[in-house]
Every structure is written in structure tokens, then in C-alpha cells.
């Protein structure tokens, strides 16, 4: 969960920004290479990301498969390295701003080997990436003070 000092609609829209995502993932050199490559994504739109993780270049195409402004949206992998990737972004109005909650359901690739890598490093790595993206949102929108 991340608390932001902005209304849900502002948080919702900024979370759909390809440009913000790219800026927040600069450490992994993530960039949009196809589909929507800048601006705010909408329902049914796709973006193909290319990034370096663990020293390898990965490409993943995701689609905004559910879109319920300003409450929630879901991006899901349509092509890419994961066996499955589903990421829900939920936004709840709270006094002074918005509480944003990420829910992720994924399956590592490569069967038993992928599950072992997931248990050893991948789960923590993905949590850190989400925390970095959310910290970037806080820098843009401000932290919620109670």
C-alpha cells in the first residue's frame, strides 16, 4: 500500500502514464518500444516494454485489460517472460488523499527452475520494483500526512 496526497483520479491517471513508468524504472533502462510509447494508457491499449534485469534484456507486452476510473485498473501480460502476469492497481479515497494498493499474480517461467529462482530472488526483486515505482509516484504527487 502507498498513501498519496492527491485525489484518486490524479493517482489513477498518473499510474497509467507510460512516461512516469519509464522514469521510475530508469535503473533497469526500461523503455516503451511498441504500442503506446508515451502519455496515458487507456482500456484495451498495449505497451511493449524492454528492460534489463539480472543482466539480461527482457521484452514484455502488457494490456490494460480492466479499466474502472478512478477505482482500479489491471495490466496483464499478453507476451513476455512470465508464465502469467496480472497486476491490479486499486485506488481508495482516504482523508487527505488516496491509498493505492498493488495486487500481483504471476508465475515465473521455466517450471521448477523458475519456481526456485522465484523463491530465492524474484519475489523480493519484484516487490522492490513496485516500491521504486510507488516511491516515484509519491515524489510526483506528494506523501500523505496524517
N, C-alpha and C positions, 0 to 999 in steps of 0.2 A: 504494500500500500504506500502511496505517496500523497501527501497533502499539499495542495497548491492554493495560492492566494489569488484565485481567478474563478470566474463563473464556469460552470460545466461546459457551456458551448465553446468558450475560448480554449479550454483544455482539450476538448474533443477535437476541434479543428486543428490545433497545433500538433496533436498526436498523429493526425493524418498527413502531416506535412513531410513530403519527401526530402525537402531541404533541411528541415530540423533533424530528421533521422540521419541524413548524411553527415551533418555537422557533429551529431552526438556519437557517431561511430568512426570518427577520424582516425583513431588509434589502429583500427583494423583496415583502414583505407577503403571502407565500404562506399560504394557509389552505385547509383542507378544507371543501368546501361540499356534498358529497353522498357517499353510500356510507358507509364507516367514517370518522367525523369525529373520533374520539378513541380512545385506547387502542392496543392492539397488533393489527395485522392478521394474518389467517390465510390459509391456502390458498384460492384462488378468490375472495377478497374484493377489492372495488374501493374506490378513493377518487378523488374528483374534486377536483383542486387548482385554485385560482385564484390567479394571481400577476402581478406587474408586472415585466416585463423589457424593457429598451430603450425604456421609456416607454409600452409597450402592455400591456394586460391579456390574459393567455393563460389558457385553461382546458384541462386535460388530465386524462383519466380513465385510471388505471393499475390493473392487476390483478396480484395475486400469483399468477403462473402456474406457478411451481415452488416447492416448499417442502420442504426436506430438513434439518430441525433436527438439530444446531446447525451444520451444514456450509455450507449455501448456500440462498439463495432468489433468485428472479428476479421483478422487476416489469417489466411491458411495457405500453406504451400501447395502449389499446383505442379511444380517441378523443382527438384533440388535434392540436396544431400540427405534429408531426413526420411525415414520410413513414413513419418507422419509429423506435421507441424500445424497446430491450431493455437491461435493466440487471441484471447478476448481482452479488450480494453474496456473497463467499466468506469463510469463517472457518476459520483453521487454528490449532490449538493450537501454541504455541511456548513455550520456557522463560520462565516468569513471566507469561504471558498469551496473547494472541491476535493473530495477524496477519490483518487484514481487507483484502481485495482487491476493488476495484470493476472490473468489465469492462462497458463500454457499447458497444452497437452502435446507431447511429442514422443516419437520413437526414434532412437538412434539407428543409423544404418548398420549393416554388416552383422546382423544376428547376434550370436553370443559374444563375439568380439566387441561389437558396438555397445552391448549392454554393460560389458566390463569397463570400457572406456567411459561410459556414462556414469557409472558408479564411482569411478576413480577421479575423473576431472570434468566431464562435460556438464553435468548438472550445475556444479558450482560456477563454471565458466559462463553458462547461460544466465544464471542469476546475476552475476557481475555485469554482464552486458545490459540486462534490463535495468539494473541500478544506475549504470552510467547514462543510459538514455533518459531515465527519470530525473537524474540529477541535472541533466541539461534542460529538461522542462522546468524544473524549479528555478534554474538560473534565468530562464526566459520569462517565467510568469510570477516568480516570487514564492517564497515559502509561506505556509500558513502559520500565523502566530495566534496562539490562544491564550 
